Amino acid sequence: MEIVMFCILIIIQWIRLFLGNVGSKAAASGAMLWFVIISVGVCFGQFFLLLLQTYVYLPWFDSRLLLEIVIGSVATAFTVIELLLSVLAMGAYSAKEKEA
């Protein structure tokens, strides 16, 4: 079940990054709004995989488990930073759209 969730998360990540790319290039607040909404869902998915995922503890895999936690934490941190910056960009785009 967790593998299926991980694959779905990858597909949603591709869609999210595509919408962020389109919204940034076109300076469209609508695409950025969808980017923000999907980013919140992706953060929940990453938190699940980081904190609630089931692990089988094997002593010789302990360092690999730590590496997975570090990589998951970095990915979640980047997603949160992207989320905050996209909210700022969305505010600037909507202000620019109101002027026009």
C-alpha positions in Angstrom: 0.0 0.0 0.0 2.8 2.4 0.8 4.4 1.7 -2.6 1.2 2.6 -4.3 1.0 5.8 -2.3 4.6 6.6 -3.2 3.9 6.2 -6.9 0.8 8.4 -6.7 2.9 11.0 -4.8 5.4 11.0 -7.6 2.7 11.6 -10.2 1.2 14.4 -8.1 4.7 15.9 -7.8 5.1 16.0 -11.6 1.7 17.7 -11.9 2.5 20.2 -9.1 5.9 21.1 -10.6 4.3 21.5 -14.1 1.7 23.9 -12.7 4.3 25.8 -10.8 6.4 26.1 -14.0 3.4 27.3 -16.0 2.3 29.7 -13.3 5.7 31.2 -13.0 6.3 31.7 -16.7 2.9 33.1 -17.4 2.7 35.1 -14.1 -0.7 33.6 -13.6 -2.1 33.5 -10.1 -4.6 30.8 -11.0 -2.0 28.2 -11.8 0.0 29.3 -8.8 -3.1 28.8 -6.6 -3.4 25.2 -7.8 0.3 24.8 -7.2 -0.2 25.9 -3.6 -3.2 23.6 -3.0 -1.4 20.6 -4.4 1.8 21.5 -2.5 -0.2 21.3 0.8 -1.3 17.8 -0.1 2.2 16.8 -1.2 3.5 18.0 2.2 1.0 15.7 4.0 2.1 12.8 1.8 5.8 13.5 2.5 5.1 13.8 6.2 3.3 10.4 6.1 6.2 8.7 4.3 8.7 10.4 6.7 7.0 9.8 10.0 4.3 7.1 9.7 5.8 4.7 7.2 6.2 1.1 8.4 9.8 -0.1 8.7 11.2 -3.5 9.4 14.1 -3.0 11.6 17.3 -4.9 10.6 20.5 -4.0 12.4 22.6 -3.9 9.2 20.1 -1.5 7.5 20.2 1.1 10.3 22.3 3.6 8.3 20.1 3.2 5.2 17.1 4.1 7.3 18.8 7.2 8.6 19.7 8.1 5.0 16.0 7.8 4.0 14.9 10.0 6.9 17.5 12.7 5.9 16.5 12.6 2.2 12.8 12.7 3.1 13.4 15.7 5.5 15.3 17.6 2.8 12.5 16.9 0.3 9.9 18.1 2.7 11.9 21.2 3.6 12.3 22.1 -0.1 8.5 21.6 -0.6 7.7 23.9 2.3 10.1 26.6 1.0 8.5 26.3 -2.5 5.1 26.6 -0.9 6.1 29.8 0.9 7.8 31.4 -2.1 4.8 30.5 -4.3 2.4 32.2 -2.0 4.6 35.4 -2.2 4.7 35.1 -6.0 1.0 34.5 -6.2 0.4 37.7 -4.2 2.7 39.6 -6.6 0.9 38.1 -9.6 -2.5 38.9 -8.4 -1.5 42.5 -7.6 -0.1 42.8 -11.1 -3.3 41.4 -12.6 -5.4 44.0 -10.6 -3.3 46.8 -12.1 -3.8 45.7 -15.7 
